[in-house]
Amino acid sequence: MAAEHKTYELVVQPRENTGKVAKKMGRQEMVPGVVYGHSLDSESVQVSQRELERVYLRAGSTGLVDLKVGESASPRKVFIHKVQRDPVTHTLRHVDFMVINLREEMTVSVAVVLVGEAPAVERKEGLLLHGLDHVQVRALPADLPPVLEADVSGLEAVDDAIHVSDLSIPDNVTLLTAGEEMVAKITNLPVEEVEEVEEAPEEAEAAEGEEAAGGGGEQGESSDEG
């Protein structure tokens, strides 16, 4: 099933595109960004890191956001199209807001999340393998599902699987990913290999040690005689 689609609100501020301003924003926990899209020249903005994280956590990349550049501005319908994070701290470093036309269909990648518990896993008869985690769909922006859910509660035995064709897709959404692609599957439990103890190499090492010890004694006696 598809999750319910909601619209979120976010207020950003215009910014000057300079290095000094970017450093100042970093100290103030502001994230630089750009707004672009349908019939619009790109516009540089800045947004509170905390507010952006809050909205992005809920909206993702396909949730509609009412974006206002300034408190008094009229909202624009946007997607949080792309974010950049610090590779070490994982904090947001930059954001792209894409203004959309609600009357034009879009092709986007939608996450597939697994829900429920697989009986085969609960009985410890197999492992759950998550295959495809995104699918391509096409729809009007307001109809795009934020995620698609795959219920694994029907996976009873090894080799039971869920394919893209099994996903519940809303009538107003066109699925573009091939139906035979695998989303989830029960696989066999790993077989533990028992290592056989080989005594021969150990005995050989012991024999070599004895020979080395014996050889050392002979050399010592020769030295004394000399």
Secondary structure per residue as TSV (DSSP state, phi and psi in degrees):
chain	resnum	aa	ss	phi	psi
A	1	M	-	360.0	155.9
A	2	A	B	-93.8	141.7
A	3	A	-	-73.2	155.8
A	4	E	-	-65.9	138.5
A	5	H	-	-93.1	128.8
A	6	K	-	-125.8	162.0
A	7	T	E	-110.1	133.7
A	8	Y	E	-112.0	161.3
A	9	E	E	-117.6	141.7
A	10	L	E	-150.5	133.4
A	11	V	E	-109.0	128.3
A	12	V	E	-120.4	171.0
A	13	Q	E	-122.9	146.3
A	14	P	E	-65.9	154.2
A	15	R	-	-142.0	158.6
A	16	E	-	-87.4	136.8
A	17	N	-	-87.7	72.6
A	18	T	-	-130.1	156.7
A	19	G	H	-64.8	-39.5
A	20	K	H	-62.5	-41.1
A	21	V	H	-64.5	-39.7
A	22	A	H	-61.9	-42.1
A	23	K	H	-64.9	-40.4
A	24	K	H	-63.4	-40.0
A	25	M	H	-63.1	-37.0
A	26	G	H	-62.0	-40.2
A	27	R	H	-68.4	-31.4
A	28	Q	T	-91.3	6.8
A	29	E	T	58.6	44.7
A	30	M	E	-109.9	145.3
A	31	V	E	-108.8	126.0
A	32	P	E	-72.9	152.9
A	33	G	E	-159.7	-179.4
A	34	V	E	-141.1	142.3
A	35	V	E	-112.2	127.5
A	36	Y	E	-151.7	170.9
A	37	G	E	141.6	-144.5
A	38	H	T	-58.8	115.8
A	39	S	T	51.4	44.1
A	40	L	E	-145.7	133.1
A	41	D	E	-73.3	145.3
A	42	S	E	-63.2	145.1
A	43	E	E	-134.4	129.5
A	44	S	E	-81.9	134.1
A	45	V	E	-137.9	172.4
A	46	Q	E	-138.6	150.1
A	47	V	E	-145.6	147.5
A	48	S	E	-58.8	128.7
A	49	Q	H	-59.6	-41.3
A	50	R	H	-64.3	-44.8
A	51	E	H	-67.2	-39.2
A	52	L	H	-64.4	-43.8
A	53	E	H	-60.5	-42.0
A	54	R	H	-61.6	-46.3
A	55	V	H	-73.9	-41.6
A	56	Y	H	-65.0	-34.7
A	57	L	H	-60.2	-34.5
A	58	R	H	-93.4	-38.4
A	59	A	H	-87.9	-30.5
A	60	G	T	62.5	-149.4
A	61	S	T	-100.2	-2.4
A	62	T	T	-125.1	9.0
A	63	G	S	-90.8	134.3
A	64	L	E	-68.7	135.4
A	65	V	E	-124.9	129.3
A	66	D	E	-84.4	103.2
A	67	L	E	-100.2	128.7
A	68	K	E	-118.7	127.2
A	69	V	E	-91.2	86.8
A	70	G	S	101.2	147.1
A	71	E	T	-60.3	-34.6
A	72	S	T	-90.9	-3.5
A	73	A	S	-76.7	157.2
A	74	S	-	-75.1	141.6
A	75	P	-	-72.9	148.2
A	76	R	E	-117.5	143.0
A	77	K	E	-79.6	121.3
A	78	V	E	-136.3	163.0
A	79	F	E	-109.9	146.5
A	80	I	E	-79.5	89.0
A	81	H	E	-71.1	-36.7
A	82	K	E	-156.8	139.3
A	83	V	E	-128.1	151.4
A	84	Q	E	-118.9	136.0
A	85	R	E	-120.3	154.0
A	86	D	-	-66.6	129.9
A	87	P	T	-65.5	-20.3
A	88	V	T	-98.9	-53.6
A	89	T	T	-89.1	-15.9
A	90	H	-	67.6	12.2
A	91	T	-	-77.2	152.9
A	92	L	E	-67.6	135.2
A	93	R	E	-115.1	-28.1
A	94	H	E	-161.1	152.6
A	95	V	E	-141.7	141.2
A	96	D	E	-111.2	123.3
A	97	F	E	-103.4	125.1
A	98	M	E	-107.4	115.3
A	99	V	E	-72.1	136.4
A	100	I	-	-121.6	159.1
A	101	N	-	-102.1	115.7
A	102	L	T	-65.0	-14.5
A	103	R	T	-97.8	0.8
A	104	E	S	-113.7	131.8
A	105	E	-	-68.4	151.4
A	106	M	E	-130.2	151.4
A	107	T	E	-106.9	123.1
A	108	V	E	-138.4	166.3
A	109	S	E	-99.0	125.6
A	110	V	E	-114.9	134.7
A	111	A	E	-70.5	143.1
A	112	V	E	-109.0	121.5
A	113	V	E	-112.4	141.9
A	114	L	E	-89.1	133.2
A	115	V	E	-126.4	156.9
A	116	G	S	86.4	-179.8
A	117	E	-	-121.2	133.0
A	118	A	-	-82.0	122.7
A	119	P	H	-55.7	-37.8
A	120	A	H	-61.8	-33.7
A	121	V	H	-75.6	-41.9
A	122	E	H	-61.1	-34.7
A	123	R	T	-85.4	2.3
A	124	K	T	58.8	38.6
A	125	E	S	-100.5	-10.1
A	126	G	-	-168.9	173.5
A	127	L	E	-110.4	147.5
A	128	L	E	-92.8	119.5
A	129	L	E	-102.0	123.3
A	130	H	E	-93.5	111.2
A	131	G	-	-86.5	-103.2
A	132	L	-	-70.4	126.5
A	133	D	-	-109.9	-1.1
A	134	H	E	-142.6	148.7
A	135	V	E	-131.2	155.4
A	136	Q	E	-93.4	130.2
A	137	V	E	-133.6	162.5
A	138	R	E	-133.7	132.2
A	139	A	E	-169.5	172.0
A	140	L	-	-65.8	148.1
A	141	P	G	-52.7	-41.0
A	142	A	G	-71.1	-16.0
A	143	D	G	-99.7	-6.0
A	144	L	-	-68.2	125.3
A	145	P	-	-72.7	137.0
A	146	P	S	-65.4	-36.9
A	147	V	E	-147.6	164.6
A	148	L	E	-120.9	136.4
A	149	E	E	-102.2	139.6
A	150	A	E	-119.2	115.2
A	151	D	E	-85.0	116.8
A	152	V	-	-94.8	6.2
A	153	S	T	-67.9	-10.2
A	154	G	T	-96.7	3.9
A	155	L	-	-86.5	97.6
A	156	E	-	-93.9	-27.4
A	157	A	S	-144.0	168.0
A	158	V	T	-58.6	136.8
A	159	D	T	82.5	-6.1
A	160	D	-	-64.3	140.0
A	161	A	E	-146.8	160.1
A	162	I	E	-116.8	129.5
A	163	H	E	-111.1	168.0
A	164	V	G	-55.8	-36.5
A	165	S	G	-64.9	-17.0
A	166	D	G	-85.9	-11.9
A	167	L	S	-69.2	145.6
A	168	S	-	-86.6	111.3
A	169	I	-	-109.8	130.2
A	170	P	-	-57.2	150.9
A	171	D	T	-60.9	-30.3
A	172	N	T	-92.4	14.8
A	173	V	-	-121.6	132.7
A	174	T	E	-100.5	124.0
A	175	L	E	-85.2	127.5
A	176	L	-	-103.6	-21.8
A	177	T	S	-73.9	143.2
A	178	A	-	-59.2	136.9
A	179	G	T	-65.9	-25.2
A	180	E	T	-81.0	-5.4
A	181	E	-	-63.4	138.4
A	182	M	E	-87.4	129.7
A	183	V	E	-96.2	-45.7
A	184	A	E	-151.5	150.7
A	185	K	E	-155.9	147.3
A	186	I	E	-89.9	124.8
A	187	T	E	-114.3	165.1
A	188	N	-	-65.3	149.8
A	189	L	-	-67.7	146.9
A	190	P	-	-64.6	140.2
A	191	V	-	-89.0	125.0
A	192	E	-	-79.6	124.3
A	193	E	-	-87.8	129.4
A	194	V	-	-92.2	120.5
A	195	E	-	-78.5	128.8
A	196	E	-	-81.7	134.7
A	197	V	-	-84.6	119.1
A	198	E	-	-99.0	115.4
A	199	E	H	-83.0	-26.1
A	200	A	H	-56.4	-48.8
A	201	P	H	-60.1	-37.8
A	202	E	H	-65.1	-42.2
A	203	E	H	-63.8	-37.6
A	204	A	H	-63.7	-40.5
A	205	E	H	-64.4	-40.2
A	206	A	H	-63.4	-42.7
A	207	A	H	-62.6	-40.1
A	208	E	H	-63.7	-37.1
A	209	G	H	-65.6	-40.5
A	210	E	H	-65.2	-41.6
A	211	E	H	-62.6	-40.1
A	212	A	H	-64.7	-40.1
A	213	A	H	-65.6	-42.1
A	214	G	H	-64.4	-40.5
A	215	G	H	-64.4	-36.5
A	216	G	H	-64.3	-36.4
A	217	G	H	-65.6	-42.1
A	218	E	H	-61.6	-41.0
A	219	Q	H	-65.5	-35.4
A	220	G	H	-66.0	-39.7
A	221	E	H	-65.9	-38.8
A	222	S	H	-61.4	-38.1
A	223	S	H	-67.7	-39.6
A	224	D	H	-64.6	-40.4
A	225	E	H	-65.5	-34.0
A	226	G	-	-71.1	360.0
